[in-house]
């Protein structure tokens, strides 16, 4: 699904940072630093069946992705958030898999090049 989107869009990252390159890099690095925590927390809540807590974490990831110029992760997180709010529980695993895949793709690009 979201793998057709760019992992990183430097122009979008710069736009979201108001044209400030240092801020764009800082926001991106903050997200990179949080990715391992997101993976652990998302998996934990899913495995425990705590979908309310999972929704909260995915919502935060969606928001963070908005400001960092990472369209593929943003789309995956947005889709999972919507599924957690409105979709059947049977669809959660697919959305979760997409989010985790996009996090792993993003982790392979540890620095934002502007």
C-alpha positions as CSV (number, residue, x, y, z in Angstrom):
1,X,0.0,0.0,0.0
2,X,2.2,2.8,1.2
3,X,5.5,1.4,-0.2
4,X,4.6,3.2,-3.4
5,X,5.1,6.5,-1.5
6,X,8.5,8.0,-0.8
7,X,10.0,7.1,2.5
8,X,11.3,10.6,2.8
9,X,10.3,13.8,1.0
10,X,13.0,16.4,1.8
11,X,11.0,19.2,0.2
12,X,8.0,18.4,2.4
13,X,10.1,18.1,5.5
14,X,11.6,21.6,4.7
15,X,8.1,23.0,4.1
16,X,6.8,21.6,7.3
17,X,9.7,23.2,9.2
18,X,8.9,26.6,7.7
19,X,11.9,26.5,5.5
20,X,14.3,26.0,8.4
21,X,16.8,23.3,7.4
22,X,18.1,22.9,11.0
23,X,14.6,22.5,12.4
24,X,13.7,20.0,9.6
25,X,16.7,17.9,10.5
26,X,16.0,18.1,14.2
27,X,12.4,17.0,13.8
28,X,13.5,14.1,11.6
29,X,16.1,13.0,14.1
30,X,13.6,13.2,16.9
31,X,11.3,10.9,15.0
32,X,14.2,8.5,14.2
33,X,15.1,8.4,17.9
34,X,11.6,7.5,18.8
35,X,11.1,4.8,16.2
36,X,12.4,1.9,18.4
37,X,10.0,2.9,21.2
38,X,7.1,3.1,18.7
39,X,7.8,-0.4,17.5
40,X,8.0,-1.8,21.0
41,X,4.9,0.0,22.2
42,X,2.8,-0.7,19.2
43,X,3.6,-4.4,19.3
44,X,3.0,-4.6,23.0
45,X,-0.5,-2.9,22.9
46,X,-1.5,-5.0,19.9
47,X,-0.3,-8.3,21.5
48,X,-2.2,-7.3,24.7
49,X,-5.3,-6.5,22.8
50,X,-5.3,-3.0,24.2
51,X,-6.6,-1.3,21.1
52,X,-7.4,2.0,22.9
53,X,-3.8,2.4,23.9
54,X,-2.7,1.3,20.4
55,X,-4.9,4.0,18.9
56,X,-3.3,6.6,21.1
57,X,0.2,5.6,20.1
58,X,-0.6,5.4,16.4
59,X,-2.3,8.8,16.6
60,X,1.0,10.2,18.0
61,X,3.0,8.5,15.3
62,X,0.7,9.9,12.7
63,X,1.1,13.4,14.1
64,X,4.9,13.1,14.3
65,X,5.0,11.8,10.7
66,X,3.1,14.8,9.5
67,X,5.9,17.2,10.6
68,X,8.8,15.2,9.3
69,X,8.3,14.7,5.6
70,X,7.9,11.0,5.7
71,X,4.8,10.4,3.5
72,X,4.9,6.5,3.4
73,X,4.9,6.3,7.2
74,X,2.3,9.1,7.5
75,X,0.0,7.2,5.1
76,X,0.4,3.9,6.9
77,X,-0.1,5.5,10.4
78,X,-3.2,7.4,9.2
79,X,-4.7,4.3,7.6
80,X,-4.1,2.2,10.8
81,X,-5.5,5.0,12.9
82,X,-8.7,5.1,10.8
83,X,-9.0,1.3,10.9
84,X,-8.6,1.3,14.7
85,X,-11.4,3.9,14.9
86,X,-13.8,2.5,12.3
87,X,-12.6,-0.8,10.8
88,X,-13.2,-4.3,11.9
89,X,-10.7,-5.8,14.3
90,X,-9.8,-8.4,11.7
91,X,-8.2,-5.6,9.7
92,X,-5.9,-4.4,12.5
93,X,-3.1,-6.9,11.7
94,X,-2.7,-5.7,8.1
95,X,-2.5,-2.1,9.2
96,X,-0.1,-2.9,11.9
97,X,2.2,-4.8,9.5
98,X,2.1,-1.8,7.1
99,X,3.1,0.6,9.9
100,X,5.9,-1.6,11.1
101,X,7.2,-2.1,7.5
102,X,7.3,1.7,6.9
103,X,9.1,2.2,10.2
104,X,11.7,-0.3,9.2
105,X,12.1,1.4,5.8
106,X,12.5,4.8,7.5
107,X,15.1,3.4,9.9
108,X,17.2,2.5,6.8
109,X,17.6,6.2,6.1
110,X,18.9,7.6,9.5
111,X,19.6,11.1,8.2
112,X,17.6,13.7,6.4
113,X,19.5,15.1,3.4
114,X,18.2,18.5,2.2
